[in-house]
Amino acid sequence: MRALLGSKHRMGDGPPSYAVCDLVVRSLITLLIIFSIFSLAFILHLHHKTRKCHLLRGFNSLWPVRLLLVVSALLFSTSELLRLSRFRRENFYRFPILPVLSIFRHVGLCKIYIVASQGLFQPAFFITLLFLLNASLRKPDYEEHTLIRALSLLLFSCMPLFLLQTLFVFFSERLLLWFGEKGMLIDFLRGHSHAAVKGGTNENYVLCAYPLFSTFLLATFGALYVVCFVIVFWRTVELVINRSLRLRVYGLAFAVLSAIPAQAVCLFLSLFWDPHENAFNVLSTVAFLSVVLCAFVGEGILVIRPILDSLAVGG
């Protein structure tokens, strides 16, 4: 994981965009957490109502998958906190009950952020979203069967990406050194996956960046996902007659097909700037913003609205 070290500074020092982008990311995470709590409450409320109303049981077979969607969105958004150096300093330097981490441990947190966010949580969110959209074309099934199909799809889709991200971020340079590879390739990997250490004291901090190969893997996953999503989207539109439902499907498609290319473009452009520059802060914030807004739309259309419709039928 490429990371840069700089001297520790106060809230008002540094690039003007640093504090603003930091505030935007934290605010978005807070709003998504609140929204997701409401979504979880809706899911559990409908699940409770199905025990009393037999008419609702046919509308509730997807409740475990809806839980997966909300949880994966929460994990993706909160993992973004590991990228914020200020959050890591505040949590590991200021609170005496928590251990003080060295610079190299902070570099490790940056690596964990990339593998967890780009290799697991974000792909899991989009795969679950696609599963829910496709499930709207099927007849209601048993909850256990639906959950097994969803987990199988998640494992089949996310595990290769997760393993490749882990291999590159944590082991690529070691493998090349073990095979005796030296020169420009090693320098390139160090520049995009490890820390440029300028000091080893607690007065330094780590700024996380996005490795080129990790971004390429995420973009490849996004390209394949867009093709699958468009196929399921057109199948859904052909079967939907209700105008309101069709508008929801179009809104979901717009959110997904805008978020994935926007994030990929922003992450690729961020490679041309160092993490301490204004442009990098803005690009990384826009990349996160695009996916978080998609999470809001996905939870609203695939979780809250179907539950409200089901409760209206049962009521």
N, C-alpha and C positions, 0 to 999 in steps of 0.2 A: 504494500500500500504506500503510495507516494505521500510523503508528509514533509512539511517544512517546520523548522523551529525558529522561534523569535523570542525576544525578551518580553517578559511579563509586563502588561500595561494596564492602566485603569480603564474604567468604562468609557470614558470620553476620548481616549487616545486611539490611534490607528486610523484605518480608512473610514471615511464617513459612512459607507454602506455596511460596515461590519455590524454595528449595533442595531441598525434598522433591519437588516436581514435576519439577525439573531432574534429580534423581537417578533418578526413575521413568522418565523418557523415555530417558535414557542407558542405563539397565539394560535396558529393553525393546529398544532398538536393538541392544545387544550380544547379547542372547539370540537375537534374530531373525537376526543375522548368523551366529551359531554354528549355529543350526538350518538356515539356508539353505545353509551349507557342507556339512552332512550331506546335505541334499537334492540338491545338485549332485553329491556323491560317489555317491549312489544312482543318479542319472540316467546318469552316465558309466560306472558299473559295469555297469548293464544294457546300455548301448550296446556296451560291450566284449564282454559275454557273447553278444550276438546274432551276433557274427562267428563264434563257435565253435558255437553251438547254433541250428540252423535253426528249431527249434520256437518260439523266442522272438521271431522276426522279426515275427510278427503282433501281438505285444504292444508293439512298440517304435516304431510309426509316430508316436507323439505326443511323442517325446523332445525335439524342438526347441521345441514349444509349452510343455512342462514347464519347459524352460530359460527361456523368456520369462516364465513365471509367477514363477519364483524371482528372476530378475533384476529384474523390475518391483517386486516386494516389497522387495528390497534397496534399490533406488533411492528408492522412496517413503519408507522408514524412515530412511535416512541423510540424505535431504534435510531431514528435520525438524531436524537439527542447525543448519541455517541460521537457524531461528527462535529458537534459544537464544542470547541476547545474551552469556552467559558463555562459551559455546563460541567465539563469534566474537572476543571479547576475548582469550581465552587463546591463540587461534591466530594472531591478527594483531597483538597488542601485545607478547606475551611472548617469541616466538621471533624472534631477529634475522634468520634466513634468509628470513622471510616479510615481505612489504611491510606497512607501517603504513597502514591504510585510514582515510580521513576519515569523518566522520559521514554524509555524503551517500552515500559508497560502501556504508556499512552499510545505509542505506535501500535502496540498489539490491539488496543481497543479500536483504533482506526481500521485495522485489518478485519477484526470481528464485525465491525459495522458493514463493511463491503460484502463479506460473505453472507451475513445474516440478512441484510436488506435486499441486495441485488440477487443473491443466490437462493433465497428461500422465501422470505415474507412477502415481497412484492410479487414474484411469480405465483405464489400460493393464492394471493388475493385475486389476481386476474384469472387464474384457472378456475377458482371457485365461482367467480362471476360468470364465466362462460358456461360452467356446468348448470348454474341456476337458470340462465337464459335458455339453454337447450332443454332443461327439464320442464319448462313451460309447454313444450310440444308433446310431452309424454303424458300418459295416464297416471294418476296417483299410484304410488307403490308403497310397500311397507317401509317404515322408517329405517330399519336395519339394512335393507337392500339398498336404499338410496344412499345411506352413509358409506356403505362399503364401496359402492361405485365411485363416489366422490373421493374417498381416500385413495382408492386405487389409481384414479386419474391424477391426483396430486402427486403420489409417489412416482408414477411413471413420467410425469412431466417435469417435476422440480428436481428430482434426485440427480439426473445428469448435469444440470446447470449448477447445482450446489457443489457437486464433486469437482467440476472443472474450476469453479471459482476458488474453492479451497486449495486445489492443487496449485493454481497459479499464484494466488496471494501469499500462501504460506511456504510453498516448497519449490517454486520454479527456479529461483536462483541457486538453492542448494543442489538441486538435481543437475543443473548445468555445471556447477563447480565440481560435482562428483564425477561427471563425465569429462572433466578437463577443459571445458569451454571457457574461454577468457576473451577479453577485449570489449568491443563495442556492444555486443549483445548483453553482457553482464552489466555494463554501465547503463544501458537502456532500462533493464529491469530494475536496477537500483533507483534510477530516476523516476520510475513509475510505480514502484511497489514497496519501497522502503524509505527510511528516514534519512534526511541529510543532516547529520548530527553536528551541531555547532557548539554544543555545550552539554554538560550533564548535571546541572544544578536544578533546583526547584524553581529558579527564577526564569526558566524557559518553559515553553509550551509547544504543543504539537498541533499543527493545522492539517486536517485530513483532506486528501484529494482523491480523484478517481483514476485508477489505473486504466491504461488504454485497452488492454486485453479484456479486463472486466467489463468495461463499457461496450466493447465489441460483442461480448457474449450476451449482455443484456439486450443490445440492439438486435442481434440475431434472433433471440427469443421473441422480441417484440414483433419482428417482421413475420415470423411464423404464426404468432398468435393473431396478428391482424388478419391474415388469410383465413384462419379457422373462424375468427369472430364474424367476418363478413359473410361466410357461408351460413353460419347459424343465424345471423341477423336476417338475411334474405328469406330463409326458410320460415322464420318467425313472422316476418311481415306478411308473407303470403297467406299464412293461416289466421292472422289476426283480422277480425272484421270490425271490432269496436274501435271507434276513432280515438277515444281517450287512451286505450291500451297501445294503439299504434304510435301515438305521440310520445308515450313513455319509452317505447322501444327506440324510436328515433332519437330521443334525448339521451338515452344510454349509449347508443352508438356514437353520437357526436362527442360525448365525454370521453369514451374509450379511444376512438380514432383520432382525437386531438391530443390526449394525454401522452400516449406512447411515443408518437413521433416528436412531440415537443420535448419530452424528457431526453430522448436519444440525441437530438440536435444540441440541446444545452450541455449535456455531458461531454459530447465530442468537442464542442467549442471551448469548454472549460480547460481542455488539455493545453491550450495556447497561452494560458495565464497561470501564474503561481497563486497558491491559496491565499496569500496575503493581499492580493490586488482586488480592487473594487469589482472588476468585470467577473472574476471568479465567484465572488460572493453573490452577485446578482444572478449569474447563470445557475449556480447550485440551488439558490432559493426558488427560481422559476421552475427548475426541474422537479423539485419537491412539491411545489405548489400545484403543478399540473396533475400529479398522481393523487395528491390529497383531495383536490376538487373532484376527481374521478371517483374517489372513495365515498365522498359525500353523496354524489349522484347515484352510485351503485347501491349504497345502503338505503337511500330514499326510495328508489324505484324497485329494487328487488327484495327489500325487507319490509319497510314500513308500509308502503302502499298496498302490497298484496295482503298484508295482515289486516289493514283497515278494511279492505274489501271483504275479506273473509269474515271479520267480526260483524260487518253490516249484513251479510247473508245470514249468519247465525242469529243475529239479533232480531 
